[in-house]
Amino acid sequence: MLETLFEEKESNLKGGLYHQTQIQLAYNTNRIEGSKLSEEQTRYIYETNTLFLEDGDKTANIDDIIETINHFSCFDYMLDIAKESLSEEHIKRFHFILKNNTSDSKRAWFNVGDYKLKPNVVGGLETSLPSDVPGDIKNLLDKYNRQRDVAINDIIDFHYHFEKIHPFQDGNGRVGRLIMFKECLAHHIVPFIIEEQYKFFYYRGLNEYCKVKEFLIDTCLSAQDSYKRMVDYFMK
């Protein structure tokens, strides 16, 4: 699957698995984080490098547009480094590409491409303090990369702990979901896209993970089944 995605990327193939994955992943992951762009608008940006306003729309948020375009570049970077062991450099690079040229990037304290400078919360829960983030990320990566046979549950477990650290001021969810996609490809596991319509199941899974891991695992496995159907269509 990684070879197929990479070959379609390099050949600029239209309408294939790479093309559809770019649109579906960018649309859903950005919508989960509050983007107002529709799937068709996302598709239009990807295919024509332009934006149309749908009926009733008078304006479009510039950051939504920039972050959609940036996410396409994040996905390409992810394919380029998919076989490499996950590193702090990769994680920071994802964040830099995603947030570059957004309004956040103009705020010095936002620290695009580097760890947060101000404390933040996710879902009402406290996350790692800025001073603790470098050590917490290092420990998480060391523990994860020591594993020899990585299974999908290990990738999901990494995602939970990454989101609990919440290393960046913003963009943590999107970076975290790109990491999951990368690690699935790296370990010959069918990747998945958390669809926007299931975001509340996804959030519940993260919030309840310490008590009931199955909530998050089942949400991810259901998303994997959905993506596998798309893969099967293109890779018959």
ABEGO torsion letter per residue (X at the ends): XAAAAAAAAAAGBBGBAAAAAAAAAAAAAAAAAGBABBAAAAAAAAAAGBBBBBBGBABBBAAAAAAAAAAAAAAAAAAAAAABBBBAAAAAAAAAAAABGBAAAABAAAGBGBBBABBBBBGGBBBBBAAAAAAAAAAAAAAAAABABBBAAAAAAAAAAAAAAGABABGAAAAAAAAAAAAAAAAGBBBBBBBAAAAAAAAAAAAAAAABAAAAAAAAAAAAAAAAAAAAAAAX
